[in-house]
Amino acid sequence: MPVITETAIRELAAFRSSGSPVVSCYLDVDGRRQVRPQDYEHRLDALFRDLTGSEELVASRADLDVISNYVRGGFDRSGVRGLAMFSCVEKQFWQVLALPVPVSNQVALNHAPAVEPLEQLVHELEPLGILLVDKQRARMFVFQFGELIERAELFEALPRDYDTRDEASRGAREREQHHTDELVAQHLRHSVEVAFRHFQERGFAHLSVGGTDDVYAATVASLHPYLRERLTARIALGVGATDKEICASALEIEHRLELEKEARLVGRLRDSIGTHSKGVAGLVDTITAINERRVATLLVSQGFAESGWRCPACGSLARKGPNCAVDGVGMTHHDDIVHEIVDTALRTGCAIEVCVASADLDVLGRIGALLRY
């Protein structure tokens, strides 16, 4: 399954259909929220039911079947938290992108794929820079969307004859060693320059450096301040690591960074509630903030689910029904109102953080929000 890249988005955006519309379907399959396949399959069925009144539905029925068969066909969910699916059977067009973040469930019918949510993801997902160094070689990578999207390599050989001459001919060993040390230091400076050039051209939020203890220490000491402030956990790989090994280690670093981010956000939420400023916790207060469009970042504990209500007219959510407090319309009961909160947050541009085993968030009611105002 292809992963999201800027190239993939450009290719999608270039496709046009002059006949039947393209069906674009975004589906949240995050295993932390959608534990069983039936959970996201039911969401997909609900999306398709909402298309009942569409004039283009008949022409797109085959596309809906393709999407439905794929979702129910047992795709690999490893590292996948969202799906972006695009189909136009008439033009034999079918594309699926695996997304490393959850998305708002939605279906769109148009003569071109709906790529706006993908473009937003590209800007939001933070790439990771990886610099692997030894005394002669350096390899620079940018890891994003689950793959290595940029790379560069530098090789600066040390004088080999220093190591091949016999003891009698060496004479000035200290001078030669000093020369070698200077060449190594120069190589490390050049390696750091490669990393900084990638940062300027591509940009990355974090940098992980790999190398022996002495090389690592010298490399970190040579980093530009902009790179040093982005330095994260050391990657336990040498310069000769394979792409597969680099990707596996990068995923581990990203997981560690995500846990650290969760802890920081929950700490901010706890402090905001303690000072009564721009923070709410608990299901009822969070629903109120979502309805008022005041949420900047939504935090929810993995696996948290409660029943609730949604108004079909104005879209307001409520812990209790059956009538909407805004317009008095009869509300629809949902077994999992937390999913509706997450979906609303995604659609209204809020950041989402699903926290794993966060005791602090659990104490606060397993859900909360940092507010815009």
C-alpha positions as YAML, in Angstrom:
chain: A
units: angstrom
residues:
- id: 1
  name: MET
  ca: [0.00, 0.00, 0.00]
- id: 2
  name: PRO
  ca: [1.52, 3.40, -0.95]
- id: 3
  name: VAL
  ca: [2.06, 5.89, 1.83]
- id: 4
  name: ILE
  ca: [1.30, 9.59, 1.65]
- id: 5
  name: THR
  ca: [3.96, 11.66, -0.11]
- id: 6
  name: GLU
  ca: [3.89, 15.01, -1.86]
- id: 7
  name: THR
  ca: [4.48, 13.18, -5.16]
- id: 8
  name: ALA
  ca: [1.46, 10.95, -4.55]
- id: 9
  name: ILE
  ca: [-0.70, 14.00, -3.79]
- id: 10
  name: ARG
  ca: [0.40, 15.75, -6.98]
- id: 11
  name: GLU
  ca: [-0.38, 12.65, -9.04]
- id: 12
  name: LEU
  ca: [-3.81, 12.40, -7.46]
- id: 13
  name: ALA
  ca: [-4.57, 16.07, -8.02]
- id: 14
  name: ALA
  ca: [-3.69, 15.73, -11.72]
- id: 15
  name: PHE
  ca: [-6.37, 13.10, -12.37]
- id: 16
  name: ARG
  ca: [-9.64, 14.26, -13.94]
- id: 17
  name: SER
  ca: [-12.76, 12.40, -14.98]
- id: 18
  name: SER
  ca: [-15.07, 13.92, -17.60]
- id: 19
  name: GLY
  ca: [-17.67, 11.20, -17.07]
- id: 20
  name: SER
  ca: [-18.51, 9.50, -13.78]
- id: 21
  name: PRO
  ca: [-17.33, 11.35, -10.67]
- id: 22
  name: VAL
  ca: [-14.35, 10.29, -8.59]
- id: 23
  name: VAL
  ca: [-15.33, 8.99, -5.17]
- id: 24
  name: SER
  ca: [-12.92, 10.18, -2.45]
- id: 25
  name: CYS
  ca: [-13.32, 8.42, 0.89]
- id: 26
  name: TYR
  ca: [-11.41, 9.16, 4.09]
- id: 27
  name: LEU
  ca: [-11.82, 6.61, 6.89]
- id: 28
  name: ASP
  ca: [-10.55, 6.60, 10.47]
- id: 29
  name: VAL
  ca: [-9.11, 3.12, 11.17]
- id: 30
  name: ASP
  ca: [-7.01, 4.08, 14.19]
- id: 31
  name: GLY
  ca: [-6.64, 0.91, 16.25]
- id: 32
  name: ARG
  ca: [-6.59, 2.94, 19.45]
- id: 33
  name: ARG
  ca: [-10.16, 4.02, 18.76]
- id: 34
  name: GLN
  ca: [-11.42, 1.51, 16.19]
- id: 35
  name: VAL
  ca: [-10.37, -1.66, 17.98]
- id: 36
  name: ARG
  ca: [-12.28, -4.16, 15.82]
- id: 37
  name: PRO
  ca: [-12.64, -4.09, 12.02]
- id: 38
  name: GLN
  ca: [-16.41, -3.98, 12.56]
- id: 39
  name: ASP
  ca: [-16.01, -0.58, 14.23]
- id: 40
  name: TYR
  ca: [-14.69, 1.22, 11.16]
- id: 41
  name: GLU
  ca: [-16.81, -0.91, 8.81]
- id: 42
  name: HIS
  ca: [-19.95, 0.41, 10.54]
- id: 43
  name: ARG
  ca: [-18.63, 3.97, 10.11]
- id: 44
  name: LEU
  ca: [-18.13, 3.36, 6.40]
- id: 45
  name: ASP
  ca: [-21.69, 2.02, 6.06]
- id: 46
  name: ALA
  ca: [-23.01, 5.14, 7.78]
- id: 47
  name: LEU
  ca: [-21.06, 7.37, 5.37]
- id: 48
  name: PHE
  ca: [-22.54, 5.60, 2.38]
- id: 49
  name: ARG
  ca: [-26.07, 5.81, 3.80]
- id: 50
  name: ASP
  ca: [-25.66, 9.59, 3.99]
- id: 51
  name: LEU
  ca: [-25.21, 9.64, 0.19]
- id: 52
  name: THR
  ca: [-28.70, 8.27, -0.42]
- id: 53
  name: GLY
  ca: [-30.03, 11.58, -1.74]
- id: 54
  name: SER
  ca: [-27.13, 12.23, -4.11]
- id: 55
  name: GLU
  ca: [-28.00, 12.41, -7.82]
- id: 56
  name: GLU
  ca: [-24.59, 10.95, -8.66]
- id: 57
  name: LEU
  ca: [-24.99, 7.97, -6.33]
- id: 58
  name: VAL
  ca: [-26.21, 5.59, -9.06]
- id: 59
  name: ALA
  ca: [-23.19, 6.33, -11.25]
- id: 60
  name: SER
  ca: [-20.88, 5.86, -8.29]
- id: 61
  name: ARG
  ca: [-22.33, 2.62, -6.92]
- id: 62
  name: ALA
  ca: [-19.53, 0.55, -8.43]
- id: 63
  name: ASP
  ca: [-16.95, 2.82, -6.77]
- id: 64
  name: LEU
  ca: [-18.64, 2.46, -3.40]
- id: 65
  name: ASP
  ca: [-18.50, -1.31, -3.82]
- id: 66
  name: VAL
  ca: [-14.78, -1.17, -4.61]
- id: 67
  name: ILE
  ca: [-14.11, 0.89, -1.50]
- id: 68
  name: SER
  ca: [-16.30, -1.32, 0.68]
- id: 69
  name: ASN
  ca: [-14.64, -4.51, -0.58]
- id: 70
  name: TYR
  ca: [-11.20, -3.11, 0.11]
- id: 71
  name: VAL
  ca: [-12.06, -2.07, 3.67]
- id: 72
  name: ARG
  ca: [-13.60, -5.46, 4.38]
- id: 73
  name: GLY
  ca: [-10.82, -7.36, 2.63]
- id: 74
  name: GLY
  ca: [-8.43, -7.47, 5.56]
- id: 75
  name: PHE
  ca: [-5.86, -4.79, 4.68]
- id: 76
  name: ASP
  ca: [-2.69, -4.53, 6.77]
- id: 77
  name: ARG
  ca: [-3.32, -2.08, 9.62]
- id: 78
  name: SER
  ca: [0.30, -2.01, 10.83]
- id: 79
  name: GLY
  ca: [1.14, 1.63, 11.51]
- id: 80
  name: VAL
  ca: [-2.02, 2.75, 9.69]
- id: 81
  name: ARG
  ca: [-4.44, 5.08, 11.49]
- id: 82
  name: GLY
  ca: [-6.34, 6.44, 8.50]
- id: 83
  name: LEU
  ca: [-7.18, 5.53, 4.90]
- id: 84
  name: ALA
  ca: [-7.59, 7.79, 1.89]
- id: 85
  name: MET
  ca: [-9.29, 5.92, -0.96]
- id: 86
  name: PHE
  ca: [-10.05, 7.22, -4.45]
- id: 87
  name: SER
  ca: [-12.05, 5.36, -7.08]
- id: 88
  name: CYS
  ca: [-13.42, 5.95, -10.58]
- id: 89
  name: VAL
  ca: [-14.26, 2.55, -12.03]
- id: 90
  name: GLU
  ca: [-15.27, 4.04, -15.38]
- id: 91
  name: LYS
  ca: [-11.68, 5.33, -15.84]
- id: 92
  name: GLN
  ca: [-10.09, 2.29, -14.14]
- id: 93
  name: PHE
  ca: [-8.71, 4.61, -11.48]
- id: 94
  name: TRP
  ca: [-8.08, 3.26, -7.98]
- id: 95
  name: GLN
  ca: [-5.66, 4.55, -5.34]
- id: 96
  name: VAL
  ca: [-5.29, 3.94, -1.62]
- id: 97
  name: LEU
  ca: [-2.99, 5.90, 0.68]
- id: 98
  name: ALA
  ca: [-2.14, 4.69, 4.18]
- id: 99
  name: LEU
  ca: [-2.07, 7.54, 6.68]
- id: 100
  name: PRO
  ca: [-0.10, 7.58, 9.94]
- id: 101
  name: VAL
  ca: [-2.72, 9.76, 11.65]
- id: 102
  name: PRO
  ca: [-6.50, 9.49, 12.07]
- id: 103
  name: VAL
  ca: [-8.74, 11.42, 9.69]
- id: 104
  name: SER
  ca: [-12.27, 12.70, 9.70]
- id: 105
  name: ASN
  ca: [-14.66, 10.20, 8.12]
- id: 106
  name: GLN
  ca: [-15.98, 11.71, 4.90]
- id: 107
  name: VAL
  ca: [-16.98, 10.89, 1.33]
- id: 108
  name: ALA
  ca: [-16.82, 13.33, -1.58]
- id: 109
  name: LEU
  ca: [-17.99, 12.97, -5.21]
- id: 110
  name: ASN
  ca: [-16.34, 15.22, -7.76]
- id: 111
  name: HIS
  ca: [-14.56, 15.09, -11.10]
- id: 112
  name: ALA
  ca: [-11.17, 15.12, -9.35]
- id: 113
  name: PRO
  ca: [-9.90, 13.48, -6.15]
- id: 114
  name: ALA
  ca: [-10.46, 15.50, -2.98]
- id: 115
  name: VAL
  ca: [-6.85, 16.00, -1.85]
- id: 116
  name: GLU
  ca: [-7.25, 18.96, 0.52]
- id: 117
  name: PRO
  ca: [-7.13, 16.77, 3.68]
- id: 118
  name: LEU
  ca: [-3.91, 15.18, 2.40]
- id: 119
  name: GLU
  ca: [-2.32, 18.57, 1.76]
- id: 120
  name: GLN
  ca: [-3.18, 19.58, 5.31]
- id: 121
  name: LEU
  ca: [-1.55, 16.42, 6.66]
- id: 122
  name: VAL
  ca: [1.67, 17.10, 4.77]
- id: 123
  name: HIS
  ca: [1.99, 20.44, 6.53]
- id: 124
  name: GLU
  ca: [1.10, 19.04, 9.96]
- id: 125
  name: LEU
  ca: [3.20, 15.86, 10.11]
- id: 126
  name: GLU
  ca: [6.64, 16.53, 11.49]
- id: 127
  name: PRO
  ca: [9.55, 14.97, 9.56]
- id: 128
  name: LEU
  ca: [12.52, 13.43, 11.38]
- id: 129
  name: GLY
  ca: [16.10, 14.07, 10.27]
- id: 130
  name: ILE
  ca: [18.60, 11.21, 10.70]
- id: 131
  name: LEU
  ca: [22.36, 11.69, 10.43]
- id: 132
  name: LEU
  ca: [24.61, 8.61, 10.54]
- id: 133
  name: VAL
  ca: [28.31, 9.37, 10.76]
- id: 134
  name: ASP
  ca: [31.71, 7.72, 11.08]
- id: 135
  name: LYS
  ca: [35.22, 9.12, 10.52]
- id: 136
  name: GLN
  ca: [35.02, 8.91, 6.75]
- id: 137
  name: ARG
  ca: [31.38, 8.62, 5.75]
- id: 138
  name: ALA
  ca: [28.09, 10.38, 6.47]
- id: 139
  name: ARG
  ca: [24.53, 9.57, 5.43]
- id: 140
  name: MET
  ca: [21.67, 12.02, 5.87]
- id: 141
  name: PHE
  ca: [18.00, 11.05, 5.70]
- id: 142
  name: VAL
  ca: [14.61, 12.67, 6.21]
- id: 143
  name: PHE
  ca: [11.97, 10.25, 7.50]
- id: 144
  name: GLN
  ca: [8.29, 11.10, 7.08]
- id: 145
  name: PHE
  ca: [5.03, 9.27, 6.36]
- id: 146
  name: GLY
  ca: [6.70, 5.97, 7.32]
- id: 147
  name: GLU
  ca: [9.46, 6.12, 4.71]
- id: 148
  name: LEU
  ca: [12.78, 7.76, 3.87]
- id: 149
  name: ILE
  ca: [11.82, 10.62, 1.57]
- id: 150
  name: GLU
  ca: [15.20, 12.36, 1.25]
- id: 151
  name: ARG
  ca: [18.79, 11.19, 1.43]
- id: 152
  name: ALA
  ca: [22.35, 12.33, 0.82]
- id: 153
  name: GLU
  ca: [25.76, 10.70, 1.24]
- id: 154
  name: LEU
  ca: [29.26, 12.03, 1.86]
- id: 155
  name: PHE
  ca: [32.57, 10.11, 1.74]
- id: 156
  name: GLU
  ca: [35.94, 11.63, 2.59]
- id: 157
  name: ALA
  ca: [38.66, 8.97, 2.76]
- id: 158
  name: LEU
  ca: [41.47, 9.17, 5.31]
- id: 159
  name: PRO
  ca: [45.08, 8.60, 4.12]
- id: 160
  name: ARG
  ca: [45.53, 4.85, 3.95]
- id: 161
  name: ASP
  ca: [49.31, 4.87, 3.81]
- id: 162
  name: TYR
  ca: [49.45, 5.99, 7.44]
- id: 163
  name: ASP
  ca: [48.18, 2.56, 8.39]
- id: 164
  name: THR
  ca: [50.33, 0.54, 5.96]
- id: 165
  name: ARG
  ca: [53.83, 1.85, 6.60]
- id: 166
  name: ASP
  ca: [56.06, -0.22, 8.87]
- id: 167
  name: GLU
  ca: [57.11, 1.07, 12.25]
- id: 168
  name: ALA
  ca: [60.62, 2.14, 11.14]
- id: 169
  name: SER
  ca: [59.32, 4.47, 8.43]
- id: 170
  name: ARG
  ca: [56.75, 6.26, 10.48]
- id: 171
  name: GLY
  ca: [58.98, 8.71, 12.24]
- id: 172
  name: ALA
  ca: [56.53, 11.54, 12.84]
- id: 173
  name: ARG
  ca: [53.64, 9.51, 14.23]
- id: 174
  name: GLU
  ca: [52.34, 12.36, 16.32]
- id: 175
  name: ARG
  ca: [52.29, 14.75, 13.36]
- id: 176
  name: GLU
  ca: [50.53, 12.21, 11.18]
- id: 177
  name: GLN
  ca: [47.99, 11.49, 13.90]
- id: 178
  name: HIS
  ca: [47.35, 15.21, 14.27]
- id: 179
  name: HIS
  ca: [46.79, 15.45, 10.52]
- id: 180
  name: THR
  ca: [44.36, 12.53, 10.63]
- id: 181
  name: ASP
  ca: [42.48, 14.11, 13.54]
- id: 182
  name: GLU
  ca: [42.15, 17.35, 11.57]
- id: 183
  name: LEU
  ca: [40.79, 15.47, 8.56]
- id: 184
  name: VAL
  ca: [38.25, 13.68, 10.76]
- id: 185
  name: ALA
  ca: [37.16, 16.96, 12.36]
- id: 186
  name: GLN
  ca: [36.82, 18.51, 8.90]
- id: 187
  name: HIS
  ca: [34.73, 15.56, 7.74]
- id: 188
  name: LEU
  ca: [32.41, 15.90, 10.73]
- id: 189
  name: ARG
  ca: [31.97, 19.62, 10.00]
- id: 190
  name: HIS
  ca: [31.12, 18.78, 6.40]
- id: 191
  name: SER
  ca: [28.64, 16.14, 7.63]
- id: 192
  name: VAL
  ca: [26.91, 18.67, 9.83]
- id: 193
  name: GLU
  ca: [26.79, 21.09, 6.90]
- id: 194
  name: VAL
  ca: [24.99, 18.42, 4.85]
- id: 195
  name: ALA
  ca: [22.43, 18.04, 7.65]
- id: 196
  name: PHE
  ca: [21.95, 21.81, 7.92]
- id: 197
  name: ARG
  ca: [21.49, 22.13, 4.16]
- id: 198
  name: HIS
  ca: [18.75, 19.48, 4.29]
- id: 199
  name: PHE
  ca: [17.14, 21.36, 7.17]
- id: 200
  name: GLN
  ca: [17.12, 24.59, 5.16]
- id: 201
  name: GLU
  ca: [15.81, 22.95, 1.98]
- id: 202
  name: ARG
  ca: [13.42, 20.39, 3.41]
- id: 203
  name: GLY
  ca: [12.93, 21.18, 7.07]
- id: 204
  name: PHE
  ca: [12.49, 18.68, 9.88]
- id: 205
  name: ALA
  ca: [11.21, 19.01, 13.43]
- id: 206
  name: HIS
  ca: [13.71, 16.68, 15.10]
- id: 207
  name: LEU
  ca: [17.20, 15.35, 14.40]
- id: 208
  name: SER
  ca: [18.65, 12.04, 15.55]
- id: 209
  name: VAL
  ca: [22.38, 11.35, 15.21]
- id: 210
  name: GLY
  ca: [24.04, 7.93, 15.10]
- id: 211
  name: GLY
  ca: [27.71, 7.04, 15.50]
- id: 212
  name: THR
  ca: [30.32, 5.77, 17.93]
- id: 213
  name: ASP
  ca: [30.60, 7.61, 21.24]
- id: 214
  name: ASP
  ca: [33.50, 9.84, 20.18]
- id: 215
  name: VAL
  ca: [32.06, 10.60, 16.73]
- id: 216
  name: TYR
  ca: [28.61, 11.28, 18.20]
- id: 217
  name: ALA
  ca: [29.99, 13.70, 20.79]
- id: 218
  name: ALA
  ca: [32.08, 15.57, 18.20]
- id: 219
  name: THR
  ca: [29.19, 15.74, 15.73]
- id: 220
  name: VAL
  ca: [26.70, 17.07, 18.28]
- id: 221
  name: ALA
  ca: [29.24, 19.68, 19.38]
- id: 222
  name: SER
  ca: [29.51, 20.88, 15.76]
- id: 223
  name: LEU
  ca: [25.76, 21.22, 15.15]
- id: 224
  name: HIS
  ca: [24.31, 24.56, 14.14]
- id: 225
  name: PRO
  ca: [22.19, 25.98, 16.99]
- id: 226
  name: TYR
  ca: [19.03, 25.46, 14.91]
- id: 227
  name: LEU
  ca: [19.86, 21.75, 14.67]
- id: 228
  name: ARG
  ca: [21.01, 21.41, 18.27]
- id: 229
  name: GLU
  ca: [17.64, 22.64, 19.55]
- id: 230
  name: ARG
  ca: [15.98, 19.94, 17.44]
- id: 231
  name: LEU
  ca: [18.28, 17.16, 18.66]
- id: 232
  name: THR
  ca: [16.37, 14.18, 20.01]
- id: 233
  name: ALA
  ca: [17.23, 10.67, 21.17]
- id: 234
  name: ARG
  ca: [20.38, 9.14, 19.71]
- id: 235
  name: ILE
  ca: [19.73, 6.53, 17.04]
- id: 236
  name: ALA
  ca: [21.51, 3.24, 17.79]
- id: 237
  name: LEU
  ca: [22.73, 2.59, 14.25]
- id: 238
  name: GLY
  ca: [26.00, 2.85, 12.40]
- id: 239
  name: VAL
  ca: [26.62, 4.47, 9.05]
- id: 240
  name: GLY
  ca: [26.25, 1.15, 7.24]
- id: 241
  name: ALA
  ca: [22.68, 0.45, 8.41]
- id: 242
  name: THR
  ca: [20.13, -0.73, 5.86]
- id: 243
  name: ASP
  ca: [17.05, 1.28, 4.91]
- id: 244
  name: LYS
  ca: [14.90, -1.28, 6.73]
- id: 245
  name: GLU
  ca: [16.90, -0.87, 9.93]
- id: 246
  name: ILE
  ca: [16.79, 2.92, 9.66]
- id: 247
  name: CYS
  ca: [13.02, 2.96, 9.16]
- id: 248
  name: ALA
  ca: [12.46, 0.61, 12.11]
- id: 249
  name: SER
  ca: [14.62, 2.75, 14.41]
- id: 250
  name: ALA
  ca: [12.97, 5.95, 13.13]
- id: 251
  name: LEU
  ca: [9.54, 4.55, 14.02]
- id: 252
  name: GLU
  ca: [10.77, 3.78, 17.54]
- id: 253
  name: ILE
  ca: [12.06, 7.35, 17.90]
- id: 254
  name: GLU
  ca: [8.77, 8.76, 16.60]
- id: 255
  name: HIS
  ca: [6.88, 6.61, 19.13]
- id: 256
  name: ARG
  ca: [9.07, 7.94, 21.94]
- id: 257
  name: LEU
  ca: [8.55, 11.52, 20.74]
- id: 258
  name: GLU
  ca: [4.79, 10.97, 20.62]
- id: 259
  name: LEU
  ca: [4.74, 9.70, 24.22]
- id: 260
  name: GLU
  ca: [6.77, 12.73, 25.31]
- id: 261
  name: LYS
  ca: [4.38, 15.02, 23.45]
- id: 262
  name: GLU
  ca: [1.38, 13.36, 25.10]
- id: 263
  name: ALA
  ca: [2.94, 13.85, 28.53]
- id: 264
  name: ARG
  ca: [3.61, 17.55, 27.83]
- id: 265
  name: LEU
  ca: [0.05, 18.15, 26.59]
- id: 266
  name: VAL
  ca: [-1.54, 16.37, 29.54]
- id: 267
  name: GLY
  ca: [0.71, 18.42, 31.84]
- id: 268
  name: ARG
  ca: [-0.45, 21.62, 30.14]
- id: 269
  name: LEU
  ca: [-4.07, 20.51, 30.50]
- id: 270
  name: ARG
  ca: [-3.63, 19.73, 34.18]
- id: 271
  name: ASP
  ca: [-1.97, 23.11, 34.79]
- id: 272
  name: SER
  ca: [-4.63, 24.98, 32.77]
- id: 273
  name: ILE
  ca: [-7.42, 23.41, 34.77]
- id: 274
  name: GLY
  ca: [-5.57, 24.17, 38.00]
- id: 275
  name: THR
  ca: [-5.35, 27.85, 37.09]
- id: 276
  name: HIS
  ca: [-8.82, 27.96, 35.47]
- id: 277
  name: SER
  ca: [-7.37, 29.15, 32.14]
- id: 278
  name: LYS
  ca: [-7.96, 27.69, 28.68]
- id: 279
  name: GLY
  ca: [-8.49, 24.10, 29.72]
- id: 280
  name: VAL
  ca: [-11.46, 21.81, 30.38]
- id: 281
  name: ALA
  ca: [-11.69, 18.16, 31.36]
- id: 282
  name: GLY
  ca: [-14.45, 15.58, 31.56]
- id: 283
  name: LEU
  ca: [-17.00, 14.57, 28.97]
- id: 284
  name: VAL
  ca: [-19.66, 17.22, 29.59]
- id: 285
  name: ASP
  ca: [-17.30, 20.22, 29.64]
- id: 286
  name: THR
  ca: [-15.40, 18.93, 26.62]
- id: 287
  name: ILE
  ca: [-18.63, 18.53, 24.64]
- id: 288
  name: THR
  ca: [-19.58, 22.11, 25.51]
- id: 289
  name: ALA
  ca: [-16.21, 23.40, 24.30]
- id: 290
  name: ILE
  ca: [-16.48, 21.36, 21.07]
- id: 291
  name: ASN
  ca: [-19.96, 22.74, 20.39]
- id: 292
  name: GLU
  ca: [-18.71, 26.28, 20.96]
- id: 293
  name: ARG
  ca: [-15.73, 25.71, 18.60]
- id: 294
  name: ARG
  ca: [-13.27, 26.74, 21.32]
- id: 295
  name: VAL
  ca: [-11.07, 23.62, 21.21]
- id: 296
  name: ALA
  ca: [-7.48, 23.94, 19.98]
- id: 297
  name: THR
  ca: [-6.26, 20.47, 21.04]
- id: 298
  name: LEU
  ca: [-8.43, 17.53, 22.06]
- id: 299
  name: LEU
  ca: [-6.95, 14.90, 24.38]
- id: 300
  name: VAL
  ca: [-8.65, 11.54, 24.84]
- id: 301
  name: SER
  ca: [-7.55, 8.34, 26.53]
- id: 302
  name: GLN
  ca: [-7.13, 5.31, 24.30]
- id: 303
  name: GLY
  ca: [-10.24, 3.13, 24.33]
- id: 304
  name: PHE
  ca: [-12.48, 5.69, 26.05]
- id: 305
  name: ALA
  ca: [-16.12, 5.36, 24.95]
- id: 306
  name: GLU
  ca: [-19.43, 6.67, 26.27]
- id: 307
  name: SER
  ca: [-22.89, 6.99, 24.81]
- id: 308
  name: GLY
  ca: [-24.42, 10.34, 23.88]
- id: 309
  name: TRP
  ca: [-26.49, 12.30, 21.38]
- id: 310
  name: ARG
  ca: [-26.06, 14.38, 18.22]
- id: 311
  name: CYS
  ca: [-28.51, 16.85, 16.72]
- id: 312
  name: PRO
  ca: [-29.16, 16.05, 13.03]
- id: 313
  name: ALA
  ca: [-30.10, 19.68, 12.35]
- id: 314
  name: CYS
  ca: [-27.31, 21.79, 13.89]
- id: 315
  name: GLY
  ca: [-24.77, 19.07, 14.64]
- id: 316
  name: SER
  ca: [-24.56, 19.85, 18.36]
- id: 317
  name: LEU
  ca: [-23.41, 17.05, 20.66]
- id: 318
  name: ALA
  ca: [-24.83, 16.24, 24.08]
- id: 319
  name: ARG
  ca: [-24.24, 13.79, 26.88]
- id: 320
  name: LYS
  ca: [-27.98, 13.49, 27.45]
- id: 321
  name: GLY
  ca: [-30.98, 13.72, 25.10]
- id: 322
  name: PRO
  ca: [-33.41, 13.36, 23.61]
- id: 323
  name: ASN
  ca: [-33.96, 16.96, 22.41]
- id: 324
  name: CYS
  ca: [-31.35, 19.48, 21.30]
- id: 325
  name: ALA
  ca: [-30.81, 22.34, 23.75]
- id: 326
  name: VAL
  ca: [-30.03, 24.68, 20.83]
- id: 327
  name: ASP
  ca: [-33.00, 24.20, 18.50]
- id: 328
  name: GLY
  ca: [-35.26, 21.68, 20.25]
- id: 329
  name: VAL
  ca: [-34.94, 19.11, 17.45]
- id: 330
  name: GLY
  ca: [-35.03, 15.42, 18.39]
- id: 331
  name: MET
  ca: [-31.46, 14.14, 18.64]
- id: 332
  name: THR
  ca: [-29.93, 10.89, 17.40]
- id: 333
  name: HIS
  ca: [-28.50, 8.53, 20.01]
- id: 334
  name: HIS
  ca: [-24.93, 7.28, 19.50]
- id: 335
  name: ASP
  ca: [-23.37, 4.38, 21.39]
- id: 336
  name: ASP
  ca: [-19.99, 6.14, 21.20]
- id: 337
  name: ILE
  ca: [-20.27, 9.91, 21.49]
- id: 338
  name: VAL
  ca: [-16.49, 10.11, 21.99]
- id: 339
  name: HIS
  ca: [-16.03, 9.10, 18.37]
- id: 340
  name: GLU
  ca: [-18.41, 11.89, 17.35]
- id: 341
  name: ILE
  ca: [-16.36, 14.35, 19.41]
- id: 342
  name: VAL
  ca: [-13.14, 13.23, 17.71]
- id: 343
  name: ASP
  ca: [-14.77, 13.43, 14.28]
- id: 344
  name: THR
  ca: [-16.08, 16.95, 14.96]
- id: 345
  name: ALA
  ca: [-12.67, 18.02, 16.21]
- id: 346
  name: LEU
  ca: [-11.00, 16.72, 13.05]
- id: 347
  name: ARG
  ca: [-13.52, 18.46, 10.80]
- id: 348
  name: THR
  ca: [-13.09, 21.78, 12.60]
- id: 349
  name: GLY
  ca: [-9.29, 21.79, 12.43]
- id: 350
  name: CYS
  ca: [-8.46, 20.79, 16.01]
- id: 351
  name: ALA
  ca: [-5.34, 18.85, 16.87]
- id: 352
  name: ILE
  ca: [-6.08, 15.37, 18.27]
- id: 353
  name: GLU
  ca: [-3.96, 13.49, 20.80]
- id: 354
  name: VAL
  ca: [-5.00, 9.95, 21.74]
- id: 355
  name: CYS
  ca: [-3.08, 9.24, 24.94]
- id: 356
  name: VAL
  ca: [-1.89, 5.74, 25.78]
- id: 357
  name: ALA
  ca: [-1.90, 4.71, 29.44]
- id: 358
  name: SER
  ca: [-1.93, 8.30, 30.74]
- id: 359
  name: ALA
  ca: [-2.88, 8.04, 34.40]
- id: 360
  name: ASP
  ca: [-3.03, 11.84, 34.70]
- id: 361
  name: LEU
  ca: [-5.61, 12.13, 31.90]
- id: 362
  name: ASP
  ca: [-7.58, 9.20, 33.30]
- id: 363
  name: VAL
  ca: [-7.86, 11.04, 36.62]
- id: 364
  name: LEU
  ca: [-9.20, 14.10, 34.78]
- id: 365
  name: GLY
  ca: [-12.03, 12.07, 33.23]
- id: 366
  name: ARG
  ca: [-10.23, 10.44, 30.26]
- id: 367
  name: ILE
  ca: [-11.00, 13.37, 27.97]
- id: 368
  name: GLY
  ca: [-10.20, 17.06, 27.95]
- id: 369
  name: ALA
  ca: [-9.26, 20.00, 25.76]
- id: 370
  name: LEU
  ca: [-6.83, 22.88, 25.54]
- id: 371
  name: LEU
  ca: [-8.85, 25.88, 24.40]
- id: 372
  name: ARG
  ca: [-8.31, 28.70, 21.93]
- id: 373
  name: TYR
  ca: [-10.01, 31.15, 24.28]
...
